[in-house]
Structures are given as structure tokens and as C-alpha cells.
Amino acid sequence: MGKGDRKTAKGKRFNASYGNARPQAAAKKAAGTAAAPAVKKTATKTAVKKAVKKTAA
């Protein structure tokens, strides 16, 4: 049990994922109660290319 074990918190950190062993909600509560303003994501180049490709076809 260690880095490669995805069921442990250490394995989750190594794999950069979240789950029951590494819940995200607890980290958010510890950060503070003030909600950060929502950040709007911009379209990526690949998403734009796919959209253009679909409309051209």
C-alpha cells in the first residue's frame, strides 16, 4: 500500500485524483467560509476547432 494504491489518500495524491479516501469537501471547508467568485472558463482551441468542424460538415 503506497503510491500506486488508488484506495489510499497517498495513492490519490500521487494520482492527482479525489474520492472517499481524499474528499474534496473537507479541504474547501478548512479554506474558509467565504465563497470565491465564479470564474468563467474560456473555450479552448480544440473545442473551437471541433465546433467549427461540426458546423462546416
Predicted model as a PDB file, atoms N, CA, C, CB and O in Angstrom, pLDDT in the B-factor column:
MODEL        1                                                                  
ATOM      1  N   MET A   1       0.840  -1.177   0.000  1.00 71.00           N  
ATOM      2  CA  MET A   1       0.000   0.000   0.000  1.00 71.00           C  
ATOM      3  C   MET A   1       0.886   1.242   0.000  1.00 71.00           C  
ATOM      4  CB  MET A   1      -0.956  -0.003   1.216  1.00 71.00           C  
ATOM      5  O   MET A   1       1.686   1.454   0.912  1.00 71.00           O  
ATOM      6  N   GLY A   2       0.734   2.022  -0.997  1.00 77.00           N  
ATOM      7  CA  GLY A   2       1.563   3.213  -1.074  1.00 77.00           C  
ATOM      8  C   GLY A   2       1.132   4.083  -2.226  1.00 77.00           C  
ATOM      9  O   GLY A   2      -0.057   4.331  -2.431  1.00 77.00           O  
ATOM     10  N   LYS A   3       2.116   4.544  -2.979  1.00 82.00           N  
ATOM     11  CA  LYS A   3       1.839   5.461  -4.079  1.00 82.00           C  
ATOM     12  C   LYS A   3       0.902   4.876  -5.128  1.00 82.00           C  
ATOM     13  CB  LYS A   3       3.124   5.867  -4.732  1.00 82.00           C  
ATOM     14  O   LYS A   3       0.021   5.572  -5.633  1.00 82.00           O  
ATOM     15  N   GLY A   4       1.083   3.624  -5.452  1.00 77.00           N  
ATOM     16  CA  GLY A   4       0.284   3.029  -6.522  1.00 77.00           C  
ATOM     17  C   GLY A   4      -1.105   2.598  -6.108  1.00 77.00           C  
ATOM     18  O   GLY A   4      -1.917   2.237  -6.960  1.00 77.00           O  
ATOM     19  N   ASP A   5      -1.400   2.627  -4.803  1.00 84.00           N  
ATOM     20  CA  ASP A   5      -2.706   2.173  -4.322  1.00 84.00           C  
ATOM     21  C   ASP A   5      -3.710   3.311  -4.417  1.00 84.00           C  
ATOM     22  CB  ASP A   5      -2.612   1.652  -2.866  1.00 84.00           C  
ATOM     23  O   ASP A   5      -3.608   4.293  -3.682  1.00 84.00           O  
ATOM     24  N   ARG A   6      -4.666   3.187  -5.307  1.00 80.00           N  
ATOM     25  CA  ARG A   6      -5.637   4.262  -5.523  1.00 80.00           C  
ATOM     26  C   ARG A   6      -6.693   4.338  -4.432  1.00 80.00           C  
ATOM     27  CB  ARG A   6      -6.310   4.082  -6.855  1.00 80.00           C  
ATOM     28  O   ARG A   6      -7.501   5.267  -4.427  1.00 80.00           O  
ATOM     29  N   LYS A   7      -6.706   3.383  -3.507  1.00 81.00           N  
ATOM     30  CA  LYS A   7      -7.704   3.392  -2.433  1.00 81.00           C  
ATOM     31  C   LYS A   7      -7.221   4.145  -1.204  1.00 81.00           C  
ATOM     32  CB  LYS A   7      -8.067   1.973  -2.046  1.00 81.00           C  
ATOM     33  O   LYS A   7      -7.990   4.328  -0.261  1.00 81.00           O  
ATOM     34  N   THR A   8      -5.973   4.584  -1.188  1.00 86.00           N  
ATOM     35  CA  THR A   8      -5.442   5.313  -0.038  1.00 86.00           C  
ATOM     36  C   THR A   8      -5.258   6.780  -0.392  1.00 86.00           C  
ATOM     37  CB  THR A   8      -4.105   4.701   0.431  1.00 86.00           C  
ATOM     38  O   THR A   8      -5.170   7.150  -1.563  1.00 86.00           O  
ATOM     39  N   ALA A   9      -5.202   7.603   0.641  1.00 85.00           N  
ATOM     40  CA  ALA A   9      -5.018   9.043   0.434  1.00 85.00           C  
ATOM     41  C   ALA A   9      -3.695   9.318  -0.261  1.00 85.00           C  
ATOM     42  CB  ALA A   9      -5.079   9.797   1.773  1.00 85.00           C  
ATOM     43  O   ALA A   9      -3.610  10.202  -1.113  1.00 85.00           O  
ATOM     44  N   LYS A  10      -2.654   8.558   0.103  1.00 87.00           N  
ATOM     45  CA  LYS A  10      -1.336   8.758  -0.523  1.00 87.00           C  
ATOM     46  C   LYS A  10      -1.402   8.421  -2.010  1.00 87.00           C  
ATOM     47  CB  LYS A  10      -0.256   7.887   0.177  1.00 87.00           C  
ATOM     48  O   LYS A  10      -0.813   9.124  -2.832  1.00 87.00           O  
ATOM     49  N   GLY A  11      -2.110   7.357  -2.358  1.00 86.00           N  
ATOM     50  CA  GLY A  11      -2.266   6.982  -3.757  1.00 86.00           C  
ATOM     51  C   GLY A  11      -3.085   8.000  -4.523  1.00 86.00           C  
ATOM     52  O   GLY A  11      -2.821   8.261  -5.697  1.00 86.00           O  
ATOM     53  N   LYS A  12      -4.085   8.581  -3.859  1.00 85.00           N  
ATOM     54  CA  LYS A  12      -4.908   9.612  -4.504  1.00 85.00           C  
ATOM     55  C   LYS A  12      -4.064  10.852  -4.789  1.00 85.00           C  
ATOM     56  CB  LYS A  12      -6.128   9.981  -3.615  1.00 85.00           C  
ATOM     57  O   LYS A  12      -4.178  11.457  -5.855  1.00 85.00           O  
ATOM     58  N   ARG A  13      -3.218  11.225  -3.833  1.00 88.00           N  
ATOM     59  CA  ARG A  13      -2.359  12.396  -4.056  1.00 88.00           C  
ATOM     60  C   ARG A  13      -1.385  12.141  -5.194  1.00 88.00           C  
ATOM     61  CB  ARG A  13      -1.587  12.756  -2.776  1.00 88.00           C  
ATOM     62  O   ARG A  13      -1.146  13.019  -6.023  1.00 88.00           O  
ATOM     63  N   PHE A  14      -0.825  10.941  -5.234  1.00 86.00           N  
ATOM     64  CA  PHE A  14       0.126  10.591  -6.286  1.00 86.00           C  
ATOM     65  C   PHE A  14      -0.552  10.608  -7.653  1.00 86.00           C  
ATOM     66  CB  PHE A  14       0.743   9.211  -6.015  1.00 86.00           C  
ATOM     67  O   PHE A  14       0.031  11.061  -8.638  1.00 86.00           O  
ATOM     68  N   ASN A  15      -1.785  10.110  -7.705  1.00 86.00           N  
ATOM     69  CA  ASN A  15      -2.521  10.010  -8.964  1.00 86.00           C  
ATOM     70  C   ASN A  15      -3.267  11.307  -9.295  1.00 86.00           C  
ATOM     71  CB  ASN A  15      -3.507   8.847  -8.901  1.00 86.00           C  
ATOM     72  O   ASN A  15      -3.867  11.417 -10.365  1.00 86.00           O  
ATOM     73  N   ALA A  16      -3.234  12.282  -8.392  1.00 83.00           N  
ATOM     74  CA  ALA A  16      -3.923  13.571  -8.552  1.00 83.00           C  
ATOM     75  C   ALA A  16      -5.408  13.375  -8.786  1.00 83.00           C  
ATOM     76  CB  ALA A  16      -3.317  14.365  -9.712  1.00 83.00           C  
ATOM     77  O   ALA A  16      -5.979  13.944  -9.716  1.00 83.00           O  
ATOM     78  N   SER A  17      -6.044  12.555  -7.925  1.00 84.00           N  
ATOM     79  CA  SER A  17      -7.484  12.335  -8.023  1.00 84.00           C  
ATOM     80  C   SER A  17      -8.105  12.478  -6.648  1.00 84.00           C  
ATOM     81  CB  SER A  17      -7.798  10.944  -8.623  1.00 84.00           C  
ATOM     82  O   SER A  17      -7.395  12.562  -5.647  1.00 84.00           O  
ATOM     83  N   TYR A  18      -9.423  12.506  -6.596  1.00 84.00           N  
ATOM     84  CA  TYR A  18     -10.154  12.641  -5.345  1.00 84.00           C  
ATOM     85  C   TYR A  18     -11.113  11.467  -5.207  1.00 84.00           C  
ATOM     86  CB  TYR A  18     -10.917  13.992  -5.285  1.00 84.00           C  
ATOM     87  O   TYR A  18     -11.420  10.796  -6.192  1.00 84.00           O  
ATOM     88  N   GLY A  19     -11.579  11.220  -4.013  1.00 80.00           N  
ATOM     89  CA  GLY A  19     -12.501  10.123  -3.763  1.00 80.00           C  
ATOM     90  C   GLY A  19     -12.791  10.020  -2.282  1.00 80.00           C  
ATOM     91  O   GLY A  19     -12.582  10.977  -1.536  1.00 80.00           O  
ATOM     92  N   ASN A  20     -13.277   8.853  -1.845  1.00 83.00           N  
ATOM     93  CA  ASN A  20     -13.617   8.665  -0.432  1.00 83.00           C  
ATOM     94  C   ASN A  20     -12.389   8.794   0.459  1.00 83.00           C  
ATOM     95  CB  ASN A  20     -14.271   7.302  -0.219  1.00 83.00           C  
ATOM     96  O   ASN A  20     -12.491   9.314   1.570  1.00 83.00           O  
ATOM     97  N   ALA A  21     -11.251   8.339   0.004  1.00 79.00           N  
ATOM     98  CA  ALA A  21     -10.034   8.413   0.805  1.00 79.00           C  
ATOM     99  C   ALA A  21      -9.476   9.831   0.855  1.00 79.00           C  
ATOM    100  CB  ALA A  21      -8.984   7.464   0.252  1.00 79.00           C  
ATOM    101  O   ALA A  21      -8.684  10.156   1.740  1.00 79.00           O  
ATOM    102  N   ARG A  22      -9.882  10.667  -0.079  1.00 77.00           N  
ATOM    103  CA  ARG A  22      -9.368  12.038  -0.141  1.00 77.00           C  
ATOM    104  C   ARG A  22     -10.509  12.970  -0.557  1.00 77.00           C  
ATOM    105  CB  ARG A  22      -8.161  12.146  -1.143  1.00 77.00           C  
ATOM    106  O   ARG A  22     -10.527  13.458  -1.687  1.00 77.00           O  
ATOM    107  N   PRO A  23     -11.448  13.215   0.334  1.00 81.00           N  
ATOM    108  CA  PRO A  23     -12.606  14.033  -0.026  1.00 81.00           C  
ATOM    109  C   PRO A  23     -12.222  15.490  -0.268  1.00 81.00           C  
ATOM    110  CB  PRO A  23     -13.662  13.953   1.066  1.00 81.00           C  
ATOM    111  O   PRO A  23     -11.350  16.034   0.410  1.00 81.00           O  
ATOM    112  N   GLN A  24     -12.867  16.100  -1.217  1.00 80.00           N  
ATOM    113  CA  GLN A  24     -12.583  17.484  -1.575  1.00 80.00           C  
ATOM    114  C   GLN A  24     -13.338  18.458  -0.671  1.00 80.00           C  
ATOM    115  CB  GLN A  24     -12.947  17.735  -3.037  1.00 80.00           C  
ATOM    116  O   GLN A  24     -12.854  19.563  -0.425  1.00 80.00           O  
ATOM    117  N   ALA A  25     -14.503  18.074  -0.177  1.00 76.00           N  
ATOM    118  CA  ALA A  25     -15.339  18.970   0.616  1.00 76.00           C  
ATOM    119  C   ALA A  25     -14.647  19.400   1.906  1.00 76.00           C  
ATOM    120  CB  ALA A  25     -16.664  18.299   0.939  1.00 76.00           C  
ATOM    121  O   ALA A  25     -14.807  20.545   2.329  1.00 76.00           O  
ATOM    122  N   ALA A  26     -13.894  18.525   2.532  1.00 58.00           N  
ATOM    123  CA  ALA A  26     -13.217  18.859   3.777  1.00 58.00           C  
ATOM    124  C   ALA A  26     -12.162  19.935   3.552  1.00 58.00           C  
ATOM    125  CB  ALA A  26     -12.578  17.614   4.387  1.00 58.00           C  
ATOM    126  O   ALA A  26     -11.984  20.808   4.402  1.00 58.00           O  
ATOM    127  N   ALA A  27     -11.474  19.890   2.442  1.00 58.00           N  
ATOM    128  CA  ALA A  27     -10.448  20.885   2.145  1.00 58.00           C  
ATOM    129  C   ALA A  27     -11.080  22.243   1.887  1.00 58.00           C  
ATOM    130  CB  ALA A  27      -9.608  20.452   0.936  1.00 58.00           C  
ATOM    131  O   ALA A  27     -10.507  23.270   2.251  1.00 58.00           O  
ATOM    132  N   LYS A  28     -12.246  22.264   1.268  1.00 62.00           N  
ATOM    133  CA  LYS A  28     -12.924  23.524   0.982  1.00 62.00           C  
ATOM    134  C   LYS A  28     -13.419  24.182   2.264  1.00 62.00           C  
ATOM    135  CB  LYS A  28     -14.092  23.294   0.024  1.00 62.00           C  
ATOM    136  O   LYS A  28     -13.350  25.404   2.397  1.00 62.00           O  
ATOM    137  N   LYS A  29     -13.922  23.378   3.216  1.00 64.00           N  
ATOM    138  CA  LYS A  29     -14.409  23.924   4.481  1.00 64.00           C  
ATOM    139  C   LYS A  29     -13.264  24.525   5.283  1.00 64.00           C  
ATOM    140  CB  LYS A  29     -15.117  22.839   5.300  1.00 64.00           C  
ATOM    141  O   LYS A  29     -13.433  25.560   5.926  1.00 64.00           O  
ATOM    142  N   ALA A  30     -12.106  23.885   5.249  1.00 61.00           N  
ATOM    143  CA  ALA A  30     -10.960  24.363   6.004  1.00 61.00           C  
ATOM    144  C   ALA A  30     -10.418  25.663   5.434  1.00 61.00           C  
ATOM    145  CB  ALA A  30      -9.872  23.312   6.024  1.00 61.00           C  
ATOM    146  O   ALA A  30      -9.841  26.465   6.168  1.00 61.00           O  
ATOM    147  N   ALA A  31     -10.595  25.881   4.140  1.00 60.00           N  
ATOM    148  CA  ALA A  31     -10.066  27.077   3.496  1.00 60.00           C  
ATOM    149  C   ALA A  31     -10.774  28.340   3.974  1.00 60.00           C  
ATOM    150  CB  ALA A  31     -10.191  26.955   1.988  1.00 60.00           C  
ATOM    151  O   ALA A  31     -10.153  29.399   4.067  1.00 60.00           O  
ATOM    152  N   GLY A  32     -12.064  28.238   4.278  1.00 60.00           N  
ATOM    153  CA  GLY A  32     -12.806  29.403   4.741  1.00 60.00           C  
ATOM    154  C   GLY A  32     -14.248  29.322   4.295  1.00 60.00           C  
ATOM    155  O   GLY A  32     -14.603  28.522   3.429  1.00 60.00           O  
ATOM    156  N   THR A  33     -15.073  30.155   4.895  1.00 59.00           N  
ATOM    157  CA  THR A  33     -16.490  30.107   4.566  1.00 59.00           C  
ATOM    158  C   THR A  33     -16.842  31.038   3.415  1.00 59.00           C  
ATOM    159  CB  THR A  33     -17.315  30.458   5.780  1.00 59.00           C  
ATOM    160  O   THR A  33     -17.898  30.879   2.803  1.00 59.00           O  
ATOM    161  N   ALA A  34     -16.002  31.986   3.112  1.00 61.00           N  
ATOM    162  CA  ALA A  34     -16.288  32.921   2.026  1.00 61.00           C  
ATOM    163  C   ALA A  34     -16.143  32.219   0.681  1.00 61.00           C  
ATOM    164  CB  ALA A  34     -15.353  34.147   2.099  1.00 61.00           C  
ATOM    165  O   ALA A  34     -15.132  31.574   0.401  1.00 61.00           O  
ATOM    166  N   ALA A  35     -17.169  32.361  -0.137  1.00 61.00           N  
ATOM    167  CA  ALA A  35     -17.149  31.717  -1.454  1.00 61.00           C  
ATOM    168  C   ALA A  35     -16.390  32.597  -2.437  1.00 61.00           C  
ATOM    169  CB  ALA A  35     -18.591  31.446  -1.966  1.00 61.00           C  
ATOM    170  O   ALA A  35     -16.575  33.813  -2.481  1.00 61.00           O  
ATOM    171  N   ALA A  36     -15.548  31.965  -3.209  1.00 59.00           N  
ATOM    172  CA  ALA A  36     -14.788  32.696  -4.215  1.00 59.00           C  
ATOM    173  C   ALA A  36     -15.697  33.000  -5.395  1.00 59.00           C  
ATOM    174  CB  ALA A  36     -13.540  31.892  -4.671  1.00 59.00           C  
ATOM    175  O   ALA A  36     -16.600  32.215  -5.687  1.00 59.00           O  
ATOM    176  N   PRO A  37     -15.483  34.117  -6.081  1.00 63.00           N  
ATOM    177  CA  PRO A  37     -16.317  34.427  -7.240  1.00 63.00           C  
ATOM    178  C   PRO A  37     -16.112  33.403  -8.346  1.00 63.00           C  
ATOM    179  CB  PRO A  37     -16.009  35.833  -7.761  1.00 63.00           C  
ATOM    180  O   PRO A  37     -15.011  32.894  -8.553  1.00 63.00           O  
ATOM    181  N   ALA A  38     -17.188  33.118  -9.041  1.00 68.00           N  
ATOM    182  CA  ALA A  38     -17.129  32.119 -10.112  1.00 68.00           C  
ATOM    183  C   ALA A  38     -16.281  32.641 -11.266  1.00 68.00           C  
ATOM    184  CB  ALA A  38     -18.552  31.759 -10.609  1.00 68.00           C  
ATOM    185  O   ALA A  38     -16.419  33.790 -11.684  1.00 68.00           O  
ATOM    186  N   VAL A  39     -15.406  31.782 -11.771  1.00 64.00           N  
ATOM    187  CA  VAL A  39     -14.546  32.152 -12.876  1.00 64.00           C  
ATOM    188  C   VAL A  39     -15.075  31.468 -14.128  1.00 64.00           C  
ATOM    189  CB  VAL A  39     -13.060  31.765 -12.598  1.00 64.00           C  
ATOM    190  O   VAL A  39     -15.242  30.248 -14.152  1.00 64.00           O  
ATOM    191  N   LYS A  40     -15.334  32.244 -15.152  1.00 64.00           N  
ATOM    192  CA  LYS A  40     -15.866  31.689 -16.386  1.00 64.00           C  
ATOM    193  C   LYS A  40     -14.714  31.125 -17.215  1.00 64.00           C  
ATOM    194  CB  LYS A  40     -16.653  32.764 -17.187  1.00 64.00           C  
ATOM    195  O   LYS A  40     -13.713  31.799 -17.460  1.00 64.00           O  
ATOM    196  N   LYS A  41     -14.880  29.877 -17.639  1.00 65.00           N  
ATOM    197  CA  LYS A  41     -13.842  29.236 -18.430  1.00 65.00           C  
ATOM    198  C   LYS A  41     -13.942  29.706 -19.878  1.00 65.00           C  
ATOM    199  CB  LYS A  41     -13.954  27.696 -18.344  1.00 65.00           C  
ATOM    200  O   LYS A  41     -15.036  29.880 -20.416  1.00 65.00           O  
ATOM    201  N   THR A  42     -12.797  29.906 -20.489  1.00 66.00           N  
ATOM    202  CA  THR A  42     -12.789  30.285 -21.887  1.00 66.00           C  
ATOM    203  C   THR A  42     -12.690  29.029 -22.735  1.00 66.00           C  
ATOM    204  CB  THR A  42     -11.628  31.257 -22.195  1.00 66.00           C  
ATOM    205  O   THR A  42     -12.178  28.004 -22.286  1.00 66.00           O  
ATOM    206  N   ALA A  43     -13.173  29.113 -23.940  1.00 63.00           N  
ATOM    207  CA  ALA A  43     -13.146  27.961 -24.833  1.00 63.00           C  
ATOM    208  C   ALA A  43     -11.709  27.658 -25.242  1.00 63.00           C  
ATOM    209  CB  ALA A  43     -14.024  28.213 -26.080  1.00 63.00           C  
ATOM    210  O   ALA A  43     -10.935  28.567 -25.543  1.00 63.00           O  
ATOM    211  N   THR A  44     -11.364  26.393 -25.250  1.00 71.00           N  
ATOM    212  CA  THR A  44     -10.023  26.007 -25.655  1.00 71.00           C  
ATOM    213  C   THR A  44      -9.952  25.945 -27.174  1.00 71.00           C  
ATOM    214  CB  THR A  44      -9.627  24.652 -25.032  1.00 71.00           C  
ATOM    215  O   THR A  44     -10.977  25.928 -27.855  1.00 71.00           O  
ATOM    216  N   LYS A  45      -8.752  25.912 -27.687  1.00 70.00           N  
ATOM    217  CA  LYS A  45      -8.569  25.867 -29.138  1.00 70.00           C  
ATOM    218  C   LYS A  45      -9.179  24.622 -29.743  1.00 70.00           C  
ATOM    219  CB  LYS A  45      -7.098  25.933 -29.486  1.00 70.00           C  
ATOM    220  O   LYS A  45      -9.791  24.682 -30.810  1.00 70.00           O  
ATOM    221  N   THR A  46      -9.017  23.480 -29.062  1.00 74.00           N  
ATOM    222  CA  THR A  46      -9.560  22.231 -29.601  1.00 74.00           C  
ATOM    223  C   THR A  46     -11.081  22.246 -29.610  1.00 74.00           C  
ATOM    224  CB  THR A  46      -9.056  21.038 -28.791  1.00 74.00           C  
ATOM    225  O   THR A  46     -11.702  21.722 -30.535  1.00 74.00           O  
ATOM    226  N   ALA A  47     -11.692  22.848 -28.575  1.00 73.00           N  
ATOM    227  CA  ALA A  47     -13.149  22.928 -28.531  1.00 73.00           C  
ATOM    228  C   ALA A  47     -13.665  23.810 -29.663  1.00 73.00           C  
ATOM    229  CB  ALA A  47     -13.623  23.471 -27.170  1.00 73.00           C  
ATOM    230  O   ALA A  47     -14.692  23.509 -30.271  1.00 73.00           O  
ATOM    231  N   VAL A  48     -12.954  24.892 -29.942  1.00 74.00           N  
ATOM    232  CA  VAL A  48     -13.360  25.790 -31.018  1.00 74.00           C  
ATOM    233  C   VAL A  48     -13.215  25.095 -32.371  1.00 74.00           C  
ATOM    234  CB  VAL A  48     -12.526  27.088 -30.986  1.00 74.00           C  
ATOM    235  O   VAL A  48     -14.082  25.222 -33.236  1.00 74.00           O  
ATOM    236  N   LYS A  49     -12.115  24.361 -32.549  1.00 74.00           N  
ATOM    237  CA  LYS A  49     -11.903  23.647 -33.803  1.00 74.00           C  
ATOM    238  C   LYS A  49     -12.981  22.611 -34.034  1.00 74.00           C  
ATOM    239  CB  LYS A  49     -10.538  22.986 -33.814  1.00 74.00           C  
ATOM    240  O   LYS A  49     -13.466  22.456 -35.155  1.00 74.00           O  
ATOM    241  N   LYS A  50     -13.371  21.885 -32.966  1.00 74.00           N  
ATOM    242  CA  LYS A  50     -14.412  20.873 -33.089  1.00 74.00           C  
ATOM    243  C   LYS A  50     -15.746  21.509 -33.457  1.00 74.00           C  
ATOM    244  CB  LYS A  50     -14.545  20.081 -31.789  1.00 74.00           C  
ATOM    245  O   LYS A  50     -16.494  20.968 -34.271  1.00 74.00           O  
ATOM    246  N   ALA A  51     -16.041  22.655 -32.859  1.00 74.00           N  
ATOM    247  CA  ALA A  51     -17.291  23.348 -33.143  1.00 74.00           C  
ATOM    248  C   ALA A  51     -17.336  23.818 -34.587  1.00 74.00           C  
ATOM    249  CB  ALA A  51     -17.472  24.531 -32.200  1.00 74.00           C  
ATOM    250  O   ALA A  51     -18.370  23.721 -35.248  1.00 74.00           O  
ATOM    251  N   VAL A  52     -16.215  24.325 -35.071  1.00 73.00           N  
ATOM    252  CA  VAL A  52     -16.141  24.800 -36.449  1.00 73.00           C  
ATOM    253  C   VAL A  52     -16.257  23.616 -37.411  1.00 73.00           C  
ATOM    254  CB  VAL A  52     -14.819  25.576 -36.692  1.00 73.00           C  
ATOM    255  O   VAL A  52     -16.917  23.703 -38.447  1.00 73.00           O  
ATOM    256  N   LYS A  53     -15.613  22.527 -37.056  1.00 70.00           N  
ATOM    257  CA  LYS A  53     -15.642  21.338 -37.897  1.00 70.00           C  
ATOM    258  C   LYS A  53     -17.067  20.792 -38.010  1.00 70.00           C  
ATOM    259  CB  LYS A  53     -14.698  20.263 -37.336  1.00 70.00           C  
ATOM    260  O   LYS A  53     -17.488  20.378 -39.090  1.00 70.00           O  
ATOM    261  N   LYS A  54     -17.813  20.788 -36.891  1.00 70.00           N  
ATOM    262  CA  LYS A  54     -19.180  20.282 -36.900  1.00 70.00           C  
ATOM    263  C   LYS A  54     -20.087  21.164 -37.758  1.00 70.00           C  
ATOM    264  CB  LYS A  54     -19.724  20.197 -35.469  1.00 70.00           C  
ATOM    265  O   LYS A  54     -20.934  20.654 -38.492  1.00 70.00           O  
ATOM    266  N   THR A  55     -19.915  22.470 -37.670  1.00 71.00           N  
ATOM    267  CA  THR A  55     -20.772  23.376 -38.445  1.00 71.00           C  
ATOM    268  C   THR A  55     -20.414  23.349 -39.923  1.00 71.00           C  
ATOM    269  CB  THR A  55     -20.660  24.804 -37.909  1.00 71.00           C  
ATOM    270  O   THR A  55     -21.278  23.580 -40.769  1.00 71.00           O  
ATOM    271  N   ALA A  56     -19.160  23.073 -40.249  1.00 68.00           N  
ATOM    272  CA  ALA A  56     -18.733  23.021 -41.646  1.00 68.00           C  
ATOM    273  C   ALA A  56     -19.201  21.736 -42.310  1.00 68.00           C  
ATOM    274  CB  ALA A  56     -17.211  23.138 -41.747  1.00 68.00           C  
ATOM    275  O   ALA A  56     -19.441  21.726 -43.517  1.00 68.00           O  
ATOM    276  N   ALA A  57     -19.335  20.669 -41.563  1.00 60.00           N  
ATOM    277  CA  ALA A  57     -19.695  19.365 -42.142  1.00 60.00           C  
ATOM    278  C   ALA A  57     -21.142  19.283 -42.546  1.00 60.00           C  
ATOM    279  CB  ALA A  57     -19.397  18.265 -41.170  1.00 60.00           C  
ATOM    280  O   ALA A  57     -21.586  18.249 -43.045  1.00 60.00           O  
TER     281      ALA A  57                                                      
ENDMDL                                                                          
END                                                                             
